[in-house]
Amino acid sequence: LKKYTSNKKLIKQFFEQDKMWKGLSLYFSISKNSANDARWSILDRLQEIAADNLRGQCTPGHSCKQGAQALLEKMAYPLSL
């Protein structure tokens, strides 16, 4: 952080993020570590999550826009395209 002291925007962002994490921890008991763990769990299962969304939302009777369906297909089956 010291080498970026001339960049006031970066310093302000750092302190704003710190305040946000403290608030999340205080009000919702969410730590940086648990948020990071959740992020990696989602990323590890992204293909399965996208495939599940395709099966559940992109079926007759459910609204699924063409662009959303195409993106979900790319995420669910990246090697088949």
C-alpha positions in Angstrom: 0.0 0.0 0.0 2.9 2.4 0.8 4.1 2.4 -2.8 0.7 3.5 -4.0 0.3 6.4 -1.6 0.1 8.8 -4.6 -3.0 7.0 -5.7 -5.7 8.4 -3.4 -8.5 6.4 -5.1 -6.8 3.1 -4.4 -6.2 4.0 -0.8 -9.8 5.1 -0.4 -11.0 1.8 -1.9 -8.8 -0.2 0.4 -10.4 1.5 3.5 -13.9 1.2 2.1 -13.4 -2.5 1.5 -12.1 -2.9 5.1 -15.2 -1.2 6.4 -17.5 -3.4 4.4 -15.8 -6.6 5.6 -16.1 -5.4 9.2 -19.8 -4.7 8.7 -20.4 -8.1 7.1 -18.6 -9.8 10.0 -20.4 -7.8 12.6 -24.0 -7.9 11.2 -24.0 -11.2 9.3 -21.1 -13.2 10.8 -19.5 -13.5 7.4 -15.7 -13.5 7.4 -13.4 -13.0 4.4 -12.3 -16.6 4.7 -15.9 -17.9 4.6 -16.7 -15.7 1.6 -13.6 -16.9 -0.2 -14.5 -20.5 0.6 -18.0 -19.9 -0.8 -16.5 -18.3 -4.0 -14.3 -21.3 -4.6 -17.1 -23.8 -4.0 -19.2 -22.0 -6.6 -16.4 -21.8 -9.1 -15.5 -25.5 -8.6 -19.2 -26.4 -9.3 -19.9 -23.8 -11.9 -20.5 -26.4 -14.7 -22.9 -28.4 -12.6 -24.7 -25.2 -11.5 -25.1 -24.0 -15.1 -26.4 -27.5 -16.2 -28.9 -27.5 -13.4 -30.1 -24.0 -14.4 -30.6 -25.2 -17.9 -32.6 -28.2 -16.8 -34.7 -26.2 -14.5 -35.2 -22.8 -16.1 -34.8 -23.4 -19.9 -37.7 -25.8 -20.2 -41.2 -25.3 -21.5 -43.3 -23.2 -19.2 -40.3 -21.3 -17.8 -38.9 -18.0 -19.0 -35.4 -18.4 -20.4 -34.1 -15.9 -22.9 -32.2 -17.1 -25.8 -29.0 -15.3 -24.8 -29.2 -16.6 -21.2 -29.7 -20.2 -22.6 -26.7 -19.8 -24.9 -24.5 -18.6 -22.1 -25.7 -21.4 -19.7 -25.0 -24.0 -22.5 -21.4 -22.6 -22.9 -20.9 -22.8 -19.2 -22.4 -26.2 -18.7 -20.9 -27.9 -21.7 -17.8 -25.9 -22.7 -16.1 -28.7 -24.6 -19.1 -29.7 -26.8 -19.3 -26.3 -28.6 
